[in-house]
């Protein structure tokens, strides 16, 4: 998750700074690039939502299991 977020921020920075002139001159490249950035952002959001649903479920399951004798 951390690496996906770092990749998204890097792509966002690159698209807004040094790739800006190239993307502005090529409309198809512009659409493909920012579509890929948008899909990556949506994937991160979906992964975060899945994680938010998974953590409480795992905690409930952990408390249901009998503790091992010491």
C-alpha positions in Angstrom: 0.0 0.0 0.0 2.8 2.4 0.9 4.6 1.7 -2.4 1.4 2.2 -4.4 0.9 5.5 -2.7 4.5 6.5 -3.4 4.1 5.6 -7.0 0.9 7.6 -7.3 2.5 10.7 -5.8 5.5 10.3 -8.1 3.3 10.0 -11.2 1.2 12.9 -10.1 4.3 15.1 -9.6 5.9 14.0 -12.9 2.7 14.7 -14.8 2.3 18.1 -13.3 5.9 19.2 -13.7 8.4 17.9 -16.2 6.0 15.7 -18.3 3.5 18.6 -18.5 4.8 20.0 -21.8 5.0 16.6 -23.5 1.5 15.6 -22.3 0.0 18.9 -23.4 1.3 18.4 -26.9 0.0 14.8 -27.3 -3.7 14.5 -26.4 -3.8 10.7 -26.5 -0.7 10.4 -24.3 -2.4 12.9 -21.9 -5.6 10.8 -21.7 -3.7 7.6 -21.3 -1.3 8.9 -18.6 -4.0 10.6 -16.5 -6.3 7.6 -16.9 -3.6 5.4 -15.5 -3.0 7.7 -12.6 -6.7 7.8 -11.9 -6.9 4.0 -12.0 -4.0 3.7 -9.6 -5.7 6.2 -7.2 -9.0 4.2 -7.4 -7.0 0.9 -6.7 -5.5 2.5 -3.6 -8.9 3.7 -2.4 -10.4 0.3 -2.9 -7.5 -1.4 -1.1 -7.9 1.0 1.8 -11.6 0.2 2.0 -10.9 -3.5 1.9 -8.4 -3.1 4.7 -10.9 -1.1 6.8 -13.4 -4.0 6.5 -10.8 -6.7 7.0 -9.2 -5.5 10.3 -12.3 -5.6 12.5 -13.2 -9.0 11.1 -9.7 -10.3 11.9 -9.9 -8.9 15.4 -13.2 -10.5 16.1 -11.9 -13.9 14.9 -8.8 -13.5 17.0 -10.9 -13.0 20.2 -13.1 -16.0 19.4 -10.3 -18.4 19.3 -9.4 -20.1 22.6 -6.2 -19.0 24.1 -3.4 -21.5 24.1 -2.5 -22.9 27.6 0.8 -21.8 29.0 
